[in-house]
Amino acid sequence: MSFGIYAIGFAILIGGLVYAAHLMHMPTHWIVVGAIVLLGIGILSGVKATRQKDPSE
């Protein structure tokens, strides 16, 4: 559940940054590249922050 909340928050952040870049008249291909990179960073950091620790044997 916490990963879902993390993912929604990161998607809102990416949406805001994409909208700001559009308002600044950035080229579309750079906006797409930035969104893909941020999406990858968001997934990696979300998994790292919400994963469960492995039980000790």
C-alpha positions in Angstrom: 0.0 0.0 0.0 2.8 2.5 0.8 4.4 1.9 -2.6 1.1 2.9 -4.2 1.0 6.2 -2.3 4.7 6.8 -3.1 4.0 6.1 -6.8 1.0 8.4 -6.9 3.0 11.2 -5.2 5.9 10.8 -7.6 3.5 10.8 -10.6 2.0 14.1 -9.4 5.5 15.5 -9.1 6.4 14.3 -12.7 3.2 15.8 -14.0 3.9 19.2 -12.4 7.5 19.2 -13.8 6.3 18.2 -17.3 3.6 21.0 -17.2 6.2 23.6 -16.1 8.6 22.5 -18.8 5.8 22.8 -21.3 5.0 26.4 -20.1 8.7 27.2 -20.5 8.5 26.1 -24.2 10.9 23.2 -23.8 11.2 20.9 -26.8 8.8 18.0 -26.5 11.4 15.3 -26.9 13.4 16.6 -24.0 10.3 16.7 -21.8 9.6 13.0 -22.7 13.3 12.1 -21.9 13.1 13.9 -18.6 9.8 12.2 -17.7 11.2 8.8 -18.5 14.3 9.4 -16.4 12.3 10.7 -13.5 9.9 7.7 -13.8 12.9 5.3 -13.5 14.3 7.2 -10.5 10.9 7.1 -8.9 10.5 3.4 -9.3 13.9 2.6 -8.0 13.6 4.9 -5.0 10.1 3.7 -4.3 11.1 0.1 -4.2 14.1 0.9 -2.1 12.0 2.9 0.4 9.1 0.4 0.7 10.7 -3.1 0.4 10.6 -5.4 3.3 13.8 -6.6 5.0 14.6 -10.2 4.4 14.2 -12.4 7.5 17.4 -13.7 9.1 17.9 -17.4 8.9 
